[in-house]
Amino acid sequence: MEDAPDAETRAVYDRRAFGRDVGFGDRPALVVVDLIEAFTDPETNLGSNVDSVVESTRRLLAAFRERDLPRYFTTVAYEESYGDAGVFVEKVPALRELRLGTDAVRVDERIAPREGERVILKKYASAFFGTDLSTELTTDGVDTLVVAGVTTSGCVRATAVDSLQHGYRTIVPRDAVGDRAEGPHRANLFDIAAKYGDVVTTDEVLAELETLGRE
């Protein structure tokens, strides 16, 4: 739990039996959360410089594609009326940038989905809430979910929590997720590692995929 804010906090959680590793199962899937133009362009209200996150995610995608393991993308987009945005858009008015049919809600071209790769449209933080992701994962026989994308404190965290609650082993590569500020990023990685999933590195995920391949 290296993302703890200090050694004392880490010791408290370790002593009280939080943060044990769950590891990989037999069939992992990759979910790329909201790496869309509105979030990867630092000039937008929602965006920040997440070039390193995009690059780490690109490496993960390549490995999952090579092994033909399931992979999904998510985007967030709203109708012109914003009637489908509920109170969310009142809380975060910047979400008004996410209009259906605009470039803002398109997956960043550096990791553009290929034919047959699903882009799941969601309206709220979690990739599970109000979508058919869980059905797709069941159909694909998935038991482990690798969650990449943005933001660590928002949609990544919400997806990780719901992933656990839907019964999946949950893996979050710390260098393949990002946020607009370091504090929320580190705090939420720590909390995910304590309660919801394993926080590892992209290299560790790739090494695990190599192991699965040999088996």
N, C-alpha and C positions, 0 to 999 in steps of 0.2 A: 504493500500500500504506500508506494513511494510518493504519491501525490498528496499525502497528508500535509497540512499547513505547518506542522512542527512535530518533532520527535515525541513530545509528551502526548499529543493527540493520537499519534500512531500507536503508541504503547497502550493507551487506554482501550482502543478498539481491538488490538491484538489480544490483550489480556481477557477481554470479555467475549471472545470467540466470534468476532465479525471478520468478514473478508476472506474466507477460505476459497481456494480455487475450485471451480467446477470442471474446467477443462472442456475439451471437444468431445462430441459424440462421434457418430459414424458418417453423418451426412450434413455438412455445413452449407449454409446459403449466405450470400452477401446482400445486405441492404444498403444502398447508397442514399443517404437522407439529404434531400434538398440542396444538392450541389448544382443549383440553378443560377442563371445569370444575375438575378437580383441579390443573391448572397455571395457570389464570387467576384462581383464588381465593387471595389472599395468606394466608388463614387455614389452608390445608391444609399438610401437611408438604412437599408437592411444589410448592406454588404460590408466586407472587410477583406484584408489581404489574406487569403487562405490558399495561396499557390502551393505551399508545401503539403497541405491537406489534399489538394487535388492530385498532386504527384503521388503521394502514398496511396491514394484511392486508385489511381491508374495502375499501380503495381498490383494491388489486390485484384482488380478487375481482370488483368492479364492472367493471373494465376487461376482464378475461378473459370475464366473462359477456356484456358488450356485444358482444364480437367472437366469441362462441361458440367460444372456444378451450378446450382440455381443462383441467379442474381437478379435483383430488382432495384429500380430507382424510384424515388418519390419526388413529387413536386407539389407545391401549394398554389392554388389559383382560385379566383373568385369571379362570380358573375358581376356584371356592371352595377347591379343594384346593391351588391354586398349583402343581400339577404341570407346568403349561405355562409357568411362570416360570423354571424351572431355577435356576442359581446366581445369576442376576440379582437375584432377590428376597432372597437371602442377602447379597449385596453392598450392596443398597439396600433395606432393610426398608420404607422409606416407600412402595415400590411396592405394598404390600399394600392401599393405598387404592384401587387400580385394579381393582375387582371388576366382572365382566360384569353388565350389567343395571342398574347404579347410575347416578345422576346424575353421579358423578365422572368417568365416561368419555364423557360426552356432549359434543359440540362446543359451544363457547360460543354461546349464543343470538344474540349480536351478529353472528356470522358464520355462522349456521346454514346447513347445506347445503340446497339446493333440490332439487326433484324431478329425478332423473336424475344428480345429483352423487354420486359414489361416496365412501363412507367406508371406508377400508381398515383392517382390524383387524390390528395387529401385536403382537408379544410382546417385541421387543427394540428397540434404538435405531434402526436404519436402516429407512426406509420400504420398502426393497427386500428385506430379509432375511426369508425365510419367507413372502413375500407374492407376489401375481401382478401387482404394479405394473409390472414391466418388460414383461410381456405386454400389459397395457393400453396402455402408452405406444407400443409397437410397432404395435399395432392402430390407434391414433390417429395414427400417422405423426409422432410427436413427435421433434424433434432437439435441443430446448433445454428445460431444466428450471429454473424459477424456484422456489426453496425459501424458504418463509416459516415462521414459527412458533417453537417452543421445544423444547428449550433449545439455545442456540448451541453450547455445549460438549458437548452430548449428542446428541440425536436429529437436530438440524439438521446438525451436523458429520458424523455417521455417514451421513446421507442424501446430503450433498454428496459425500463420498468415494465412495460407491457409485454415485452418479449419473455421476461421471467414469469410474469403472471399467466402467460399462455403456455408455459411449460417448456420453453426452449433454453438450452444452455446459451448464455449470452456473452459474447466476446466483443470488447471495444478496444481497437488499437488506438493508443493515445495520440500517435502522430498522424492518424488518418481521420481525426475529428478536430474541430476548431471552433473558436468563438471570437466575438469582437473585443473581448478583454481577457487578460490572462487570469485574473482573480476568479471569475465565474467558471472559466475553463478548468482550472485546477481543483476548485472546490467540488465541482460536479463529477470530475473523474474520481476524486477520493470517495465521494458518496456512492457512485456506481460500484466501485471496487469493494466497498464495505458491505453492500446490501444486494446488488442486483446482477453483477456479472464480473467477468475477469477483465481487468484493464492490462493490456499487454502492448507489444510493439508490432508494427507491420511485419518486421523481420520474423518475429515469433509466430505470427499467423502463417507466413509463407513456409516456415520450417515445419509447422504442423501439417500443412497441406502436403508437403513432400512425404511426411510419414504416412499419411492416409493413402497417398498414392502407392507407396511401397507395399502397404498391407493389402 
